[in-house]
Each structure stands twice: as C-alpha cells, then as structure tokens.
Amino acid sequence: MTNPTAAMIVIGDEILSGRTRDANMFHLAGQLTNHGIALTEVRVVSDDRDAIVAAINETRPKYDHIFTSGGIGPTHDDITADCVAAAFGVGIDVREDAKTVLATNYENGAADLTPARLRMARIPDGATLIDNAISKAPGFTIENVHVMAGVPNIFATMLEWLLPQLAKGADMISATVRVDLPESTIAGPLGIIAKNFPQLSVGSYPFYEENAYGANLVVRGIDADAVVAAEQAIKDAFDL
Amino acid sequence: MTNPTAAMIVIGDEILSGRTRDANMFHLAGQLTNHGIALTEVRVVSDDRDAIVAAINETRPKYDHIFTSGGIGPTHDDITADCVAAAFGVGIDVREDAKTVLATNYENGAADLTPARLRMARIPDGATLIDNAISKAPGFTIENVHVMAGVPNIFATMLEWLLPQLAKGADMISATVRVDLPESTIAGPLGIIAKNFPQLSVGSYPFYEENAYGANLVVRGIDADAVVAAEQAIKDAFDL
C-alpha cells in the first residue's frame, strides 16, 4: 500500500526575508508523519498573486493534499483566499456561514463586523470551512487544498481540527542509530544495508560537533519487522 | 533599480518527515537580505532524483541565483551532484582540483581517499568549486546554481565564502512597529499607508500572545527616506 501524499505552500514575505523562522512547516511535517501522510514537497512563496496561484495549480494535481499557511487575515497583504479562488476559477465573496462563525468572536456579534473583519469571511465558492478554536476566523478546504492561518498557534489549532477528518495512512515506523564515525566510513556498509531493505528509506544525516564527525542513520517505513531488522543490521555493521 | 533575485532548494527527507527543523533556509534568507539579494522562493524536496532535477530546472531560468543545501556527502542517499549534472545535461566524474582539496583533510593525503571519500570529489563538468573551511569536501557553482552542504555549520561556512563574490544589491532598509491591536482594527489605516508608499513592501505579521492580539508592521525597501516616512505614518495612525 502507498500512503497519501501532501505538499505544503507557505505564503509570506516574512519567511523569505529572514525576519521570521518558519514554525508551521516543521509542525505540519511532524503531524502528517504521525498521521501516515507523506509530506513530499514544500514551497515558500512571497505575498505575490501570480506566485501563489502558480504554486497551488502546479502542486494540486500531483498530491493527495495541499496545505497552505498564511495570508488569510484582514489586512491588504492577505491575498491567499482570492488567489485560491483564482486558481480554481471560482468566485469569492463574504459567505453567511463564515460570517456567523466570525461574529461569535465579537461582543456584539454581527453588529461588530466591520468591513476589515468581514474580509475574513470571504470564502471561495464551493469551499467548506475549517474551524478556528482561537480567533474564530475560519480557514477552508476546496477540493484537496486546505487553507490555514500563518500565526503558528492558529495554524496548529486548525490542523488539530482538520487532520482527524483526513484518511490516515499506515503508521510510519522509524529507528535512529547514532554513529560517531565520519560518513565516508559509514557509506560502504550503509549502502549495502539500504540495498538489502528496498522497502525502507535509509538516510544518513551527518553532523559535526565538538570537532568530531558523526551521523544519525534513520530507517523508515511501514514494515515494522524490517525496521527492526535494519536497525540491528546497522548496529552490527558498526559494532554498536 | 531592481535587486538580484534568488531561490533556494532544500534537499532532504529529514526536513519533510519532521525529524529535523530546517536551519539553512532561515540562515540563507537573512544573509541574502543583508547582501541585497531578494530570496523569492524556496522549495523543499525529497531525496528523489526526478524531484531534484525538476526543482533545479524549473527555478534556474526564473532567478539570478539558485542555492541548494543537502545531499553532497558520501553516502548512497547523497545524489545532489548527479542530479545537478543531469539537470544541466553535463557529465560528472571525480575531478583533480576537488580531489586535491579533499586530500588536505586527511592525514596521509590522497592515499587516504577511499572510494566513499572520492564520491565527494565528483563534480559536474564546467562547475567551479566552493570552499569548505570545515571539512574540505567542496560545494560547487555551475552557471547560476550554487550547490552546498546540508550540515548547518558547513552550509554557513560555504555561504560565507561564496556570498562576497556575488554582485550585491542595494541595501534593503526595514522598520518594524509593534501595534497591540487586532489586525482588523489595523487593516484600514495600514491599507492606506501601503497605497501611499508604493515603492515599499508593507506587511502585517499578526501574533496572539497572552490572550491578546497584535501585529508587527514591517516596511521594507531600498528608499531609506520612504521607510522612515512610512514608519512615522504608522506611528501617527495608531497614536504610538
């Protein structure tokens, strides 16, 4: 069996300028792995209409799910919802269901929905809403594209609501063995082990700490017995 | 004038699986901003030949520079150099200049270059070497593609050597104003300021801390006077 696949599109100049260190990609990657969905590609694009539309339309035919983060707030630079509508060639307007949800965030309900706030109730035609337990302004899903906020705790709460509704893949099992040898010494034996376990992904992630080389060797796959056997093969190969 | 543009390609399953939080993207973004080069797109791809070749060939015609990180070590999963050669349609083999540099890392010089170590001296035809002050194994530049290591301190040392050789763009000036109001209150006045300063990028980066909303408003551009004026306009608009 093959697990579902996903791509992520991170939208925001603040990541590309180096002002902010991305947190949502790291969070999503871990959550998807736990859910048996293989995150296969990430793109970070600027707050630019053409770039966002292209990223959505180039990725959505290739993966089971596309997750976006960023650009769904009320300010002038929040253009993600419009870009998603453009990518799908559908209309976008303030929608009653989104307005109702959004109104619950304000003391006087709908009476407090200023034009700026109403921007957050603009939803592309045909989309369903994603719950936002923190600030109410919803995300949305249209076909296989899940559109979520960029603020990390809001991204996380939206994902927590969404993920249980998506088909789970088989559990990915992994084992990590730290080997305090340079990768050039590890390479030969590890290459043979990788060939012997074609059903697993076998990776070597080198580090350089305190003037010494080493690598974390990671075996991953859905065949738990094979993971255990490959882990043992690595330990045997390096006398661990 | 327009500053040079760049894209980054991060190569590695460990980022996509959530095992490792990316550090090189954040580092590169900050360094390029300081050098007046606009990082405009980032792609994270898996250790997959087709994915790596496609990412290189789709981005290199669009940007002045492409920076890659990861996949140039000696193990079986290090396939970046071969993928770059394939993307450019050129040959790849162990090269004498790379071998000479690499040999300086070992006690007995070239006599210590085992087949696994020699893999790190395989360089696509026509590429020039990038210096690696830490572990010697070189990166390389071919046309506008700069291929560097994934280990963060080695990535950083390669970039430190490379960046001064690339044409510098105009300094990007930025100012940040923290406003402790919800974005929906900020949106109206900020939209007007963004329109009044078309030569700047005006961004709103919301946060939610201790049960209160706020946003960092960031103005960026190469026109220092305009940045100062826009910063003041923001302070005036929100009585700061």
Interface residues (C-beta under 8 A of the other chain):
Chain A: V10 G12 D13 E14 I15 L16 S17 G18 R19 T20 R21 D22 M25 F26 H27 L28 A29 G30 Q31 L32 T33 A38 L39 T40 E41 V42 R43 V44 V45 S46 D47 A51 G73 P74 T75 H76 D77 D78 T114 P115 A116 R117 R119 M120 I134 S135 G150 V151 N153 I154 M172 S174 E183 S184 T185 I186 A187 G188 L190 G191 A194 K195 S201 V202 G203 S204 Y205 P206 F207 Y208 Y213 A215 V218 R220
Chain B: V10 G12 D13 E14 I15 L16 S17 G18 R19 T20 R21 D22 M25 F26 H27 L28 A29 G30 Q31 L32 T33 A38 L39 T40 E41 V42 R43 V44 V45 S46 D47 A51 G73 P74 T75 H76 D77 D78 T114 P115 A116 R117 R119 M120 I134 S135 G150 V151 N153 I154 M172 S174 E183 S184 T185 I186 A187 G188 L190 G191 A194 K195 S201 V202 G203 S204 Y205 P206 F207 Y208 Y213 A215 V218 R220
